[in-house]
Every structure is written in structure tokens, then in C-alpha cells.
Amino acid sequence: MSEKPQKSDAPDYSKTLYLPQTEFPMRAGLPQREPELLKYWSDIDLYGKLRETAKSRPKFVLHDGPPYANGNIHIGHALNKILKDVVTKSQQMLGHDSNYVPGWDCHGLPIEWKIEEENYRKKGKTKPDFRDSTAMVAFRKECRAYAEHWLNVQREEFKRLGVIGDWDHPYATMTYPAEAQIARELMKFAANGTLYRGSKPVMWSVVEKTALAEAEVEYEDYQSDTVWVKFPVTSPAHGALAGASVVIWTTTPWTLPGNRAISFSPKIAYGLYEVTDAPADNWAKTGDKLILADALADSVFKQARVTSYNKLRDIPGDTLDAVECAHPFKGLAGGYNFVVPLLPGDHVTDDTGTGFVHTAPGHGREDFDVWMANARELDGRGIATTIPYTVDENGALTDHAPGFTGKRVINDKGEKGDANEAVIKALTDAGMLLARGRLKHQYPHSWRSKKPVIFRNTPQWFIAMDKDIADDGKSKSGDTLRARALRAISVTQWVPAAGQNRINGMIANRPDWVISRQRAWGVPIAVFVRETGDGSAEILQDETVNTRIADAFEKEGADAWYADGARERFLGSRANEDWKKVDDICDVWFDSGSTHAFVLEDPVHFPGLAGIKRKVDGGRDTVMYLEGSDQHRGWFHSSLLESCGTRGRAPYDVVLTHGFTLDENGRKMSKSLGNTIEPQKVIKDSGADILRLWVCATDYADDQRIGPEILKNTIETYRKLRNSIRWMLGTLHHYKRSDAVALADMPELERLMLHQLGQHAEVIGRAYAAFDYKTVISSLAAFMNTELSAFYFDIRKDTLYCDPPSSVARKAALTAIDLICDAILKWLAPVLSFTTDEAWRMYRPDAEPSVHLTLFPDAMDGYRDDALAAKWETIRNVRRVVTGALELARAAKTIGSSLEASPIIYVADRALIGTLFDTDLAEVCITSNYEVREGDAPAEAFRLDAVPGVAVVVEKAVGRKCARSWKILESVGEDAEYPDVSPRDAHALREWKALGVGV
């Protein structure tokens, strides 16, 4: 270190240093820069270029699960669309033609409900009468305009996330060709014999006047009336039970008019009990004989205010199937004069209630299943198995409920009606009420209206799960939709793998698929039927009629079905026959489940996806579906059933699922809680690349969290990655690729870093192929922050800034950094799509116009050198001891910068000295000099327990401070022309001067 201060007229050597120079700014300014890049991508037709460059490659198609076109996107949308974009970009860069066509779900109740609310209810107008074809078509046009508006809004919001796809030609379920194809798909089920009209209890929204799928229901707290009811035993088979009653408990008294049986469990212990004492005004009277599950008798009698009772005898559960009862309303208004049988049911337990379950097959799935499972046996006993329609679409009891007709279960506002009280009063009058109460519990509500739903028996259209499918009029025993779907699940790749068990269980246990809705906005169930007299219907099978319908939909949309004269138009010469037009619409899950048919198989409207030949068909192309885990019961499910029913296989090869987004505390996001994170605000404040980085850094397979602190950490991670990229770009400003140094001629440090690059190439390539983006980010962040920025770049700054242009070490370092920069920009491109493309255009202005048009780097196995890596692990351990000693010396103010030091390194192991022999530890440790000594170190030497046999004493460097490199060397002054710098720096100055710049 020089003892004399530098003169004011001394040369300014900073101008001679090869310091980083770049226009890539330190401050990203993403909110302003990203829209410019979006415009650039549009100007160069990036999507078109991607298709052109990849047209001969195997296809990897991510078929977009259609979001619903009814509002601004939320953070869940952002997560989903970013993940899809990372998949398509990474698969493209892995060597596929990875085309992405975005799509939208446009039909269905949410849109219809919104139109009714905004255009009718808020304005005090009456909702159109959909029996009027003119009103129906006009209303559908309003729904179409609403969906189109939000489709366009969402399209711009999705594009702003940096998602690259065919945004100019998306698919939408409401386009005319799509509606035509949905109708054709439905006709295929009619043709193969699995479409039928049946009667089943479905969840019904009184407020919305439609059946609901399980996916449209949420469970909320609700207070129900509860009753304990007596069913008098009438069968002579059990003489000992004469005068006794079976007791049931229900939370839905209004369903009692629909009761047709009582379910029991053969595995439960039952008993005959007698009331021996009760208050005079009690419903339960002294002398009442009641049949109850032993485990529940105490709780029942307590609820009935019975003060004393005796058990008369045991009743084995497996003997109860011979018992028959009378309905508690027998004779009311001339009705209920039928036998109520006892039927075994697996759903019956002795946890709550009475051990018996009131069974109304028109009001519950388990009730229906038990009833139908015993239908043949009941017919043999002369018990009618017809299921009554006891509740209409308005939630009112019908004439199938004598004595209660017109009573409302739920009114038009979704409030509790008068049916429960009417039923309870009738029970009291008949002497059949044992007790009543109220229960707060979880009850199904419509997720749109937020009002409770009811289970009601309605005529609906179903697709059979267990009927043999008749393809081309021929069926094979056991070739059912359920069997096909289970087989398809087994040959599909599920990411994560647990998804397979989840959907497998759903398919194995699901009932027949209800595909009809009683609404206006959707694709109609475009078939004609003829009543058969037994409640079912014959479907017209006429290819000419079907073609006429599909062709009309293709040209005019599904509105054609509702236009005046539609029946006569489509039936043609058969219009004089007694065929009736079905006006129910398809459930939107059938719509979205059919999208593969008009997106992946329509070369006219989606030519970029033409010619897909999937691996399952002996080809090389892959189709992926990617959505939230709730879609195991939604889109994955309906798409699987639709495709298996019409094509015999799944529409996908890979299914990837992600979790839901919660706030930082793990709570569900809610506007009322004020804990929502809006993607639009994050983009405005920080940029879309921050959201993209957050998505890829999370374990998307599980529920993720986001909030201000998490975003702050994400921004810090981004800042470090950006700074490393910026430094490489600045350093490479001075690089000419014609000066590239071959691997064999590089110093060990460069070969070590390229060895690490090769390691990361394997890890990152494998992670991208496995859709493991968290590993991509964690691997690259560790490499860039720890191995590059804090180690390699730090060491090589002296060589890069100060060495002469002719220096092989400097050229080798630039060569290595060029290779590293190239790889990192490509590896990060699917994630930081804006940042890497901005950097790429500065880095390689002579190459492809976008980093997204490149492939991931390959052929890096040649960089691997495990022996060198093992040697340098030893050197780096020694470096850690030196660094620790330097930190202590700095803290004690013995030295300022590390260049003021010349550490003495004591090494006990002679073999280690040999390892260090040809390594410039001053360069590695960023000191001015060093010395290695064999033997024991002084007691005051610094040591690390993790590196035994190595100790360091920090001494000050001897010599003068080089005015250019700031190293303190004894050689400073040896060069007469440049007496204030080291000989290395003097050499560099002469080369600099020879360039004509001068000093």
C-alpha cells in the first residue's frame, strides 16, 4: 500500500478498466417496460414465429381449461394462466411444438343470473317468459353480449401476464361452430344408447329454478327443524311388535310426504322399548312402544322428555327386513295408504338419530339408491316403486303430497317457507310426533344465489355410467362408460400422482351423469323424443334430422333451436309424427367437457392444432390438461366422461393440478376480510414478472400463500437475479466471440463453473420436463447468488476489469460468462418472460429476435469434471477459513478491504498442500498476497471446526498500492513507464494505449 497520497494530477486509471457497460437498467421498471415488450412481441408476430420454427417437432398441446367469462381475473386466474404459460414455453424450449389456444366457457347460469339481475330485477322488469321463442332468443343475445364483453376484458388481462398464445383466435363455447359440435357430441351419446331421460333426485335451486351440479354447491351453516316421528308397525310377521312404532329422525320434515320406506342396518343392535312415565302434556305417552337402536335410546327419550322407560326385548337388526309400517299420514286427504317397508342400507349408523333413516327416494341420493336397489323385490311384494314428484320447481309441494299441496319449502327469495310447520302440525294432529327441535348444521347452498337448495325428484337427462355402449349399433358386455373411464385414468400421467387416486374414486362411485338444466343460456339438448307411457322417452334416431340441426347451429348458433318453427324445420317430413322438441339445455360441464372435440379436432378453425397424433394412438404428440385440484370433479371429470363415451379414451395424456391461493396467514381470500391480492395491482406496482416468479417459486401442487411480505421477498429474489444478469451483460460488452477460448485451454476456475453449469443443465432440464418449477427457481437462485455472484464473479472481477485484452485468463472468463449468460437467460425465459427477453435483445442482437424462439442449451455433458469439482471443494474449504479470518481482521480494523491482507495459511496435511500448490489463493481469496506454511499454526490463528487442519493468521500485505487495481504488491514501481501500477497493469495500459485511446 502506498504511503504517499495520489497527486491530484495523477492519471485517471478508471477509464482504462474494462468495467461493465450495459443499457440494461438496474431498476427494472417492469410496469412501464412490460407493455413495450408486449407490443414488440405483437409487432414481430412472436406467436406466428414460434409456430413456424416448431412445425416439424412433436406437438405438446396444453388444452386450455376454459375460465368463465363473467368478471375481472383474480389471483387464482393469474396463477393458473402463468403456470400454463410456463408449461408451454418450457415445452417449446425442450424441443416441442407447444401450441396454446386460450379458451372461454360462456354458457350457463352465472351469466344468465347476472343478466336477470342487472337487466330485469334491478330495473323492476319481469323476467322473459321462455316459452315465448322471441323472448328466449332476445334474452340469449343479451347473455352472449355479456359473455363477449368479459371475454375481451379477460383476454387483455391474461395477455398482460405475459402469456403467449393464439389470442386472436381463441375458442369460446358460445361460437356457432362450438355450439354445433357440442350438439353433435350429445347426439353421439343418443346414438350409442347411453343418453336417457330418467327421474332422480337432484339438487335444485328454487331461487334460480334449475338443477345444480355438486360443483355448483357450497355448504354453509343453516338452522333446520328436526322431528322424531313414529311409523306404526303393521306387519303380522312380528307379532311381538304389535302396537309398536319404528322411530325416525329427520332434519327435513317437509320430505315426509315423499317417504316410501325406512332404512336400517343389519349390523346395529335394536330394541323394543316401552315408555313407563312421561309428563301428561307430552307427545310421548306412557305405554308407547318404540323401536330404537340401543346406542341411541337414551338420547331419544331425553329429547322426548320421557322420564322413565324399560327395554322389553332385543331385536336383531338382521330380522327387520320383514317389518312393514304404515305412513304417519295414512288417510290424510285420502292419501298415504301404502305400505312403508324396512330396507337394509349401508348408510345407516347409530351415531346420531334413532338408528333408522326416513327414506324419501325423491329427495336424496342415498334414499334413491336404497329404493332402486330393492325395486325388484318390492315389486314382487306388490309395493309400487314409482317415485312421486312431491315438490315443484318453485319449492311448493304438489298434489303428490296430499294435504300439503301449495305449501312452500323455500320461497322465491330463498327463505324458509311454511311446509315444515304444516307437516309438523299434521304429525301432531295424527299423534305421530315424538319430539321436535332445531339443529344448526352445514347445509348445501347455491354458490351463486347463496340460498339453500333442496333435493327434488325431477325428469332429467342422464348419461348412463354402467350401460354397455353400442358403438355403430354393436355393444360389448362390460364396455361401459365407467369401465372406459377407469381404464383411461390408469394410462394417464397425473401430476402430482395423488390426483389419480382422487379421480379414480370419484369415477368408481359416481351415479349416472345428469347433463340437463332447465334454463335459457346454453346449448340445448338437441334431440326429439316420444313419450313411452312409463315416464321414459324414446329418442328419435335420424341422421338427416341430426345433420339438419348441426348445420343450422354451425351457421346461426344454437338460437336456431328456439326460433319460431324450429320443430317443423328440423323434423322436415317427420313433423307430422308425435316427436317433441326437448328444450332443456346442456349442463355447462358437458359444454366444457366437449371442448376437445372442437379445439383439438377442428383443423378449419384451429389449424395450428391440426394433425395431433397422440401417443395413445401410436403417435408422438402429447395433450395436457392443467387446472386447480377442484377440477377432478369438474373439467377433468366431464372431459374424461365425454371423450371416453364418444372416443373410448381420455382426451388428455397428462393432467397437472395446482392448489388454491391463500393469504399469508393461510386464510381463504375474501373481500370482507380485506386480504385479497389483486393481480392487476401487483402488475401496476411491481410488474407481471414478479407474479410469474412467485408462481414458479411456490409448491403449486399444494395451496399457496401470497401477501405483502411474500411479495416483498419475491421482489428481493428478483432483484438479485436481475443484478446478476445485468452484471453479465455489462461484462460481455467487452467480449468478442471470435476470442472464445476452448474448454481445454481454460483455467481451472472457468472449467469449474462450466462443470457446475453442466450439473444445473441436468437438474433444470429434468425439472422442466417434470413440471417442477420450484426446483428450477431454487436451483438457479442458488447458482446465480451463491456460486456466481458471491464466488466466481467476485473472484474474476480483477481479471476481467484489469487484465490486458490479450490475457487468456480474461478471454476464458468472458467465454465462460457468455456460456453461462446464454444458458441462464434461456432457463429463466419461461418464468421471467419479460426480463429475459429484454436482456436477450441486448445480449444477442444478432441472433433470434426473442429468447422465446430458442431452445434450452444442450450438449453440456462435456463440461462435467467431477475430479476437478472435488479438488475445488477442498480449495473452497480453505477459502472459507481465510474469509472467516479476514472478517475478524476487518471487524478489529486491522485491515480495511481484503486487498490490504496477505494471509498466512497453516496446513497440517502435506497432501492438502499439494492440492493448493498450483492455485493462486490470493486470487481465490481476493487478497494481495498469501503464504502457505506446513505445520502447526499459532494459538491465535483462526480456525473452523468444519475444516480441520487449516488455520489462518492475517498479516498486512507488503508493498505499494497499485493505482489501477488497488492491490498492494512489492512489484509496484518496477515498470518505469508506469511506476504507480503493477507490471500486469502496466502491460494492460500499454495495450490500452495501443488501441489509440491513451491515458
Steps between C-alpha positions, in 0.01 A plus 500: 500500500644837403580730790477808279163640394433499127569837339204694370649497152550120504350307209138391532550127453128427547455585133736220407311230684268263317211578730150366418306710251136430422172673425322234703391713795550414862146611578276271301207738446291195409160674513616735222733265310276194478228663282777605257612139476143383444478740208835375370379140513192602308702697244731207424209251513676294764218246515517447125879468508477240777263292289715534190826402670343200671274362229697176451541421869284268714199689634445573866157658525372652820126502444371799692239434763252777430468769766155646539438827316331697776739739673854628545766242565609428858823364647386141440459577130847653495655193662324271256581691182863563601550131570354416160731749332805361681401152384456599137815714484717241671364216287568710189857553617534129580449434131123472446248689295320624809194680375259673735149601398322685782132440554192610692193340650212728404172323571324423823322630800750757637467711185127440474459591866698823448288604203182436698638701790636800306254522212182392675489478881688826564280680248177353636436317173343157472728221389415384147267207453730248337203321343494802267761426232555868426564577867728198530720598205515864612604398850768268362642787296533704819688212660726470195586872507578484872733200454671663202571815702669312781683271262666804348579650842655178624693450177687828552562419867638157414722643226637752751632207704736423213308196380577418138227327302264536207315792658359610166327165451392366840226249543171573673220258575247753367641527147275347240741219398552415867127485570454279194770259614363484856167400350670236284677358805168469682350325198780241523384404847146473370624276221702269724206445733637662816291820490168458673231697677448387852379607838738563784533731795727787409615805689261774396525875545153643554635852459675421171245243379756243391675180596851544635810285474705424810763744374240780514421440866670620816417405857405771748356510851124459503242451776265212426184381672545146628231245585484151651209319333315174568424254220250240633593136436231323296662173391373183668842331460611643832210444735715612791524845335125551485412853605861615474639774278833538321644844580684711245675834535528755221623856447264544202142449621368623165630181335270273707218511240755343264591221742471152351724291727711486815866396481673298771835327547522123560819572696332718765352368826138611538247467779130532577450761769195603702437843650414449869472863603473835322342839567126515435535763225777310325490373141658175623238327711526239773454162340652600161706217353792623292763321295842668524869427466632406843784748476259789440206416727616720788545808281162449327308468827681802640399704196141369539493602868432141607576463871494120516512212253574127483654282235259217422716292267793494259431522129781365278566738212506219248131422570360843423468451123170320562348796684249728327356826630222743427577853390444750785263693270295196401154613393587871495305661215437151371869421449797311644316165511807305389738266677825648633757216488823477701803472269864432587739789428876535537458870581317434825701544823433528871704819544205740491123485460315179582681229302232524230507732198184646351528416130347730239642383165402827334703708744846352538760297317543235771123472535469457123779240486349291781156517339623403154722222637187340646259590220472149355440341840241769585318439173480133595336596829243713320650830620488772232850635430398817315683799644266794556563857389414660834669840446484723193756741357371779724567303817125436551356163598292347219185289490733201549511624863130482600409740774796727436459610139621857451705517820844647427824336611696808389353815351622701201736700721668187632336529843348214697136447405200361687534133402689389812247646742210352303661155509582526871143608581364204304730265691378647828137466396557137397678421829812400311742767628730379777721812532620802309797733514739713296848427373770730364702308245671518161241502222542532122459847350530624143836671462334766283185600685644395841157355579424146622416235244264204523514146372208430272402231256489643149505369144857553383729381226772258598796322347518146635821394672438126502313425179689324223588753232371421152760640259373471143202310635715228657571468870744285695419372846675703765592782262342770711583866546622429853727218382642711217565796730674290766720344234587841356594633844751219542694593184504876565791677671374687807708784646513471795443125500239520779258645247452155351356353819276800546331487161500121497290496816262758357444305179468166680221628724320764298135460394378548145598837355221761519556722197179706481412841639170685483628838390541716191869574435681198366505234233166318491471126537426495130300182469139415433313255721179303510335416829487126574242507777726371776663835575795443267531619141603362163768710328468561128792340316512668160831608347327734258331687783824509702698638206234764441527612864882509507520688170257762626696542823822539297351790305261661749603372841287306745242782495364319196353235732276758666389694193142491378434190294814320620321168555359488149824625347715229655256210478415573139276227362476344848335808651158329482625227735466536877856606571550769762788747504703492824560850632731421794856622457825312553678544828804724445723212610389316187589812300849526642542123499445508123756771424761245391265407215496848347845625599731201461314346207394799287771580243282767336463730799819396683753410229793533741371193683430296189645154467542413867591132524519410865723236650194297596430476125856402414617856432745729674280790606387583854191679632500646849217633715597735784259642758436530871455185704125564524477406132538132584127525555458766232667540163740204522201288597252616236764499225598145592141376488417685178806375315479144632134484401562621147860396428577226747793680663590807703552829314828554683833325560617711795292670768666754727322653797575792726364606837320814605645837595471609861617809682825516697331353808352207312148644488268488203499833320188709546409858424322519835826406675695747289770243430471469124797556273394634163731404214425828325642696796811282527562554129447875532733528799767241426445333164370168372842335528472528876176304490658249265795453732268456799302232315808301406668531837201348681402138536201542272380143561395608848312812607724805460518820700542857386503837673708815541789333685515206262499737204773705665716187522419416138607848392829459688561165329427663166736788576789262564432300184474818296824641641687185402357519148585868481859443609548226239355717225725790603809283515428341163493846345875454460477146355555388143390144430792468261720511815328198654731262686460124470405310814833318513689831498301658779627550856363263761261758644318541167489124448358468852220746424418327174496170687239654729313630197489145368367378834227760496414419140415147609302614805310774318428293192363221715298748709344667196412160352333406831318839528698564820548876478580548866818296445584711194482821704673368813777345291560811290474739795760299693728481196473868411515643851744266671715345232513782249445835670655426840778274375595492134412855397660636815824316432514578130428874518871581529585291193207630299546867589879525512660235279615610155280409201751233398468317832396137451357498854283798417384351168428169672295673767301689236446176309369327813276793589363503147407133526354551845300808398361322195384206711355708782298728273353197327432310821330800655305594187185298576486662845632856461366537149526878479832543679684231307373620164607855575842368601520265200456781250796682656701181540447352153373770264641295213307180591132407526276803558370346823641263758170313478596385151804312632541156647644415838877451477615143456828309455627604842609154609844583364538768769474249782822440693432335834868469590552872452187572703632284786832682495331838508276395784822469702627836377170665588513353849838667546351820356227489763759499777684792339176694453411447865838628611470805274159584645642500851794716391260748339288509811810571708595770245835331442424524131247684288439309179619145444762634255688646798562146626754228435375199695731228626326166457619222728432150366563187704444254214780485240258352243283810535803717433542310176140576409558868561836506326392626160215721622537875541327532836548878498278509191252252645483677837520851345808604693820664374723209601507184709730237641443131570697345785512138601464416867322613811358851515537745787230485766355832390443378142145486373345156456173347393386173654357394165845530334746319726873537444477851356565823693555858387690799635424828324795726435504824311616489140851636434567743218334791332136533391451470127321814385298298247414167663542608864701190579792554741807344338876527531517504120326838473758743359699244303369638171669833428231617258222439753671514842174519700349171376592134498676346199172325403318830500784671314467237229128563483556876474735455208241289314238757585723777364565298185130505431538875449320606815794617707525559872 
